[in-house]
């Protein structure tokens, strides 16, 4: 039986490799088409446009209104025979957090913390972009431009501790850091038009050219949507990007070879996985069955936000508790690979984060009234994918050129894990692949020191060709 399976596997792989070779030739043609599209759609940088210094205000009236709404919360009872967090955000813990948020949380102090790094706003292509721009160790001889990108439901200040660690521990390097908010997120608002990752990539490239000049090169570190944007920018402008470091690599669902190998993986895991990946059970976690179950169990939010974000938005825009539960449930379940690790726990594992940091994320979405526009990014992206494919512009599946160095930080406790073999099929310039055992989805927010070490190791490898 094993011998028969092995022979079938080899035959299937040979056929798949022939198909992969054909697709590679087709991919080269698509890459050229996308680069031409990028050239035609490149945003012209107007140097006469001045970025405005931006300071977050403490609005006492709005803060008091939020506290008033918290005090009027109507709670519901928990189920005695269902462990806490099994059905989502636990109602008993919600009561506890609401009490803290309304009576002990110091938003004014958090505003001062948010303002600890210089911020700006600029209009590019009729879109408001908010960003942090900070230079570490400006007298250092070595200078690196870097774009740090978060996603949903994150926030720009999630990189603050990482920036602080970079400055204190890498004094021989000047990191010129830019942390923009995605259009529709926080202070990159208001946004009253459709916007997707391809358009964001064009905007962020324009922002980097505005700040550093047309010939400047830069690195990108991306998490969540930031990983997808980081993947798209070098598809558009491969010669401009020095390298990308991502925590959420997306492999192509249209790659026949990958799909066949995913089916074979549970039966012959040693063909595709390293010893370290075998040790961490990648064969079961990357199987088709496992991924389908994860989509069923964890991706209800995705379906809602990709189809009816405005319907959800009405509730979250008017209810701070609904907003808090919806956001923080993700910080709970996306930080632990197996939900049985948090099932029955009082706080769903949120003790691993600073409570004030979590509530600052929630308060930012509330004060900027940006939860709905941030969720629309899913619907916009899904619709854009379909529209681009009609034009034979498959940004969401096309590989990243081998000329662009890629580093991947694979956090074991993230929603998904992707083996090196599968990542390499799309990210052709993959030179670093690190498995982080104590990391979850919110890498820099949860584990800033380790994330920075992975990132700087990658940059060092590229710069010095180690």
Secondary structure as UniProt FT lines:
FT   HELIX           2..41
FT   TURN            47..48
FT   STRAND          52..54
FT   HELIX           60..71
FT   TURN            80..81
FT   TURN            84..87
FT   HELIX           91..103
FT   HELIX           107..114
FT   TURN            115..116
FT   STRAND          119..124
FT   TURN            125..126
FT   STRAND          127..135
FT   TURN            138..139
FT   STRAND          142..149
FT   TURN            152..153
FT   HELIX           156..159
FT   HELIX           160..169
FT   TURN            171..172
FT   STRAND          173..180
FT   TURN            183..184
FT   TURN            186..187
FT   HELIX           197..212
FT   TURN            214..215
FT   STRAND          218..222
FT   HELIX           225..236
FT   TURN            238..240
FT   STRAND          241..246
FT   TURN            253..254
FT   HELIX           256..265
FT   TURN            266..267
FT   HELIX           269..271
FT   HELIX           275..279
FT   TURN            280..281
FT   HELIX           282..285
FT   HELIX           288..298
FT   HELIX           300..307
FT   HELIX           309..318
FT   HELIX           320..333
FT   TURN            334..335
FT   HELIX           339..341
FT   TURN            342..344
FT   TURN            348..349
FT   HELIX           350..352
FT   HELIX           355..367
FT   TURN            368..369
FT   HELIX           371..390
FT   TURN            391..392
FT   TURN            395..397
FT   TURN            402..403
FT   STRAND          405..411
FT   TURN            412..413
FT   HELIX           420..424
FT   TURN            425..426
FT   TURN            428..429
FT   STRAND          430..436
FT   TURN            437..438
FT   HELIX           443..446
FT   HELIX           448..463
FT   TURN            464..465
//
